[in-house]
Amino acid sequence: EVQLVESGGGLVQAGGSLRLSCAASGFTFDDYTIGWFRQAPGKEREGVSCISSGEGSTYYADSVKGRFTISGDFANNTVYLQMNSLKPEDTAVYYCNAIGSSYWGQGTQVTVSS
């Protein structure tokens, strides 16, 4: 069974940090670009960051650039999102996805209080 499982969300004050994890089972991250997305209440899902399993190249949305860092432990099928200097507008459910596939996790809630 293919699964992506996100973890690491929680409640944090503005300025704080969280580290999200995305772990895969039933398939490998090889040849995939793994992305983090988020969806806030009443808003569309948006891309936050992604990393390619091959070259390790990364992308960040302007809204998180300089604050978030994506990394991958591809030998263990895990991708991380280190989130620093969190803002209330970062509050959302965060999902990971093997881009181009139908593989999505169930999401992890991140809530940033002001």
N, C-alpha and C positions, 0 to 999 in steps of 0.2 A: 504494500500500500504506500502510495506517495504521500508524504506529508511535509509541510513546512510549518515550523512552530516558532513563533516569536515569543520572547520573554524579556523582562527587564523594565517594563513600564512601571509607573507608579505616580505618586503625588509628590511634587517638589516645589519649593519656593522659587520665585524668579531669581535668576542668577545661579541656580543650582545646576547639577549635572545628573545625567542618567546614561547608562550604557545598555542599548538594546542588543539582543542576540537573535539570529535567525538560523535555526538548525534544520537541516534537511534529512529525510530518511526515505528510502525507496527509490531514490535517484541521486545522481551526483551533480555537483555544480559545474563539472567540466563542460566547457564550451558554452556556458551560459553567462550572461550578464545578470547580476543579481541586483535588484532595486529595492529601495525603501520608498514607500508611499505613505501618505497620511490623509485622513479624512476627518475634518472637524464637523460638528453638528451643523446641518443646513448647508454644507459646502460640498463641492465636488472633490473626489479623490485627486490628490496632486502628487507629482513626483518630488521626492526630496533629494535622493542621492542614489548613485549606482556604482558598481564596480565590476569590471570584466574579469572573468576567471583566468583568461589567458594572459593578457598583458598587465593586468592589475590597474588599468587606467580607471580613473574616477571622474565622476560628475557630481556637481552640487547645484541645487537651486540657489538663486541669488539670495533668497530669504534666509538660508542657513549657512551660506559660505562664510568661512572663518570661524564658525561656532561648532559645526558638526564635522566629524571625521568618520569615514567608512573604511573598514578593513576586512580582510577575508582570511580565514584559515581553511583553505580549500581542501587540504588533506583530510580535514575533519568535517567538511561540508557545513561550515558555519561562517556567517557573515555578521559583522558587528556594526553598530552605529553609536559612536561616542557623541553625546550631545552635551555641550557645555554652554554656559551663559544662556540658559533657557529663559524664554519669554512666555508670558501668558498666551500669546498668539501661536505658540508651538503646541498648545493643547489640541489633542486629536487622538484618534486610534491609528496606530502605526502598523503597517503591513509590509511584509516582504514578498517578493515575486521573482520567479525565474523568468526574466523578460522574454516574451515570445512564446511562453508556455501558459497553460491554464493553471499552473501551480501557484496558489496563494495560501498564505497562512491565515489564521483566525483573527489575528490582530492583537495588539497589546495597547492598553490605554495609557496615555501620557497626559497628566494634568499638571499644569504649572500655575500656581497661585501667585497673585500680585502682592 
